[in-house]
C-alpha cells in the first residue's frame, strides 16, 4: 500500500464515521450534544489531514508533520470522547443540568468560555440514547479515532519500498 492510498483509506474511514453520525442524527433522530459535535469536528479534522496528506504525498520531514497532525487530532478527539464517557458514567444526581444550546453559547460567550462550559459537560451529554454491542457512541468514536490515529502514524512514518518502473 502506498502512502497516498493509505491516506485515502483513512479519509474514507473519516467520511464513513461522519456519514454514520449524520445518519444517526437525521434518520434515527438522535440529536447530538455539544461533546458529540466536538467529536465530529475532530473526525473532520482528521479527515482533512488525511486528504491533504494524500493530495500532497509527502516525503521526508513533511510526512512526519502529517503523522503528528493526525496523532494530535486523534488524541484531542479521544480526549473529548473519554470526557463524555466519564460524564455518562456519573450517577444520575451528580451530572450538571442541561445547559444552553451550543449555537446560543457561541453567540453569547467567547470561544474559550464555550470550550470550558462544553467540556464540563451537561445533562444532554450524559444521556445514552444509542448502544451497539454494549458501547455507547462515544465509546465507538474513541476506538475509531485511536485506530485511525495509529493507522495514520503507520501509513505516514513507515518506510516504503522503492517502486520499480520499467
PyMOL commands that set and color helices and strands:
alter all, ss='L'
color gray80, all
select helices_A, chain A and resi 3-26+34-56+61-89+92-94+102-108+111-120+123-126+137-157
alter helices_A, ss='H'
color red, helices_A
select strands_A, chain A and resi 131-132+135-136
alter strands_A, ss='S'
color yellow, strands_A
deselect
rebuild
show_as cartoon
